[in-house]
């Protein structure tokens, strides 16, 4: 049996190029800041389909998803993203105080921020995966970190590790800017796929 190495190589290069263009489109979509929720939900939608072997056309699907996810993606960003920022500032404030009591305040605020950040990432993915209302999406997102803590930890560590590595090694920003976000979304989709399959079955039964 002869392996079609040239075909596999071409397919791999095409997939790589698609992920690069998708990454650039995502970053451009995030530039207005308020659109981060829409862009991330749309990126998750494409990644979840790709992880399920529903190849389609990732670039065309991403552009279409931007319009579809605009309202709910923005709503969950405001509902959960603002509290994450507030808790982050609170942790920074308590840490700068330098007392024993402030250390406890720092720990509580930091843990709450991490929990809500995990819920925010789940909210983006839930917007991508299910056509549910905003209130239901936020409620389910707040429950997800407690329901699947290990997968949520992986979901949070992906972007946090990328940011920390970029701070230590600035040249990594080139990798993040070319393919890091799209590949990170794909690995996030692999983490979430088993959970969302169960949720899909529950939604279809209800």
Buried (B, 14 or more C-beta within 10 A) or exposed (E): EEEEEEEEEEEEEEEEEBBBBBBBBBBEBBEEEEBBBBBBBBBBBBBBBBBEEEEEEBEEBBBBBBEBBBEBBBBBBEBBBEBBEBBBEBBEEBBEEEEEEBEEBBEBBBEBBBBBBBBBBBBBBBBBBBEBEBEEBBBBBBEBBEEBEEBBBBBBEBBEEBEEBBEEEEEBBEBBBBBBBBBBBBBBBBBBBEBBEEBEEEEEEE
